[in-house]
Amino acid sequence: MRAIRAATTALLGVAALALTAPPAGAVVHGGNTPFGFTVTPSTVAPGGRVTLGVTNCATSATASSAVFDTVTIPSGRTAAATVDWDAKRGAVYQVSFSCNGTTGRTNLTVAAAAATPTRAPTVSTTSVTPSGVRGGLGGSVGGVGTGELAAGAALVVAGLAGALRTARRRTEDRVH
């Protein structure tokens, strides 16, 4: 009977570890840097906007390129940059990200074909009637940090320990 309990406990422990471990195929963007970074979209027309993101950087990071001004990216957030209008079409520019003295680089391609001409924007006015609270993005932006993974693992272990203790108490109460 004791062997069954030990096997069950071991199986639950392995399951908890497997559920809290990151997937084996997870790749950190940025190659050999301790932080990840992204440029979205990776191809943009001159005058277009790109979103710059950095993950696993405890402080603010910076991003710079020959086709836009240096941008400061707050920790766990993203920032936008506007590509220069005179960027050479079809060229590939390097974007450098810096976090805590470490630098990582990726490429940004300027679209080769000219965009189709667009009409001048029309001005319209609308009135908005307040209709309650707008929730925003909340906690849906950003990656999962090491602290969050550790806290989740601690909660799983605490739950399993509580279940095991409850099961043991019930078994001890039944013994006459």
Disulfide bonds with the S-S distance in Angstrom:
Cys57-Cys99 1.95
